[in-house]
Amino acid sequence: MKTMTKREAAHKSALLWASAATEPVYILEKGRPAYRIEYLGEDFDPLGELDRRGLLTRAAAQPRPFTHSAARPYTTEEAAAILDAARADR
């Protein structure tokens, strides 16, 4: 296990990544481990990992069509007023 201070990691990033390729490197903050840098390999799938942990919600294969939630559709004048108000906010 290799350790570096936060300042060393910022100034010697090449050394940090070279070290992390062989073993985990712990970055110390105030003398205590705060971060762990390690090489995960080329076959690491971040989305697959999030899915495995239950932190990802995949889209439906056939999403439902968008429906307007208003009781009635906007008139042309109302839509133009909404667009003018949105443009004024810029």
Stockholm file with secondary structure:
# STOCKHOLM 1.0

chainA/1-90         MKTMTKREAAHKSALLWASAATEPVYILEKGRPAYRIEYLGEDFDPLGELDRRGLLTRAAAQPRPFTHSAARPYTTEEAAAILDAARADR
#=GR chainA/1-90 SS CEEEEHHHHHHCHHHHHHHHTTSCEEEEETTEEEEEECCCCTTCCHHHHHHHTTCCCCCCSSCCCCCCCSSSCCCHHHHHHHHHHHHHTC
#=GC SS_cons        CEEEEHHHHHHCHHHHHHHHTTSCEEEEETTEEEEEECCCCTTCCHHHHHHHTTCCCCCCSSCCCCCCCSSSCCCHHHHHHHHHHHHHTC
//
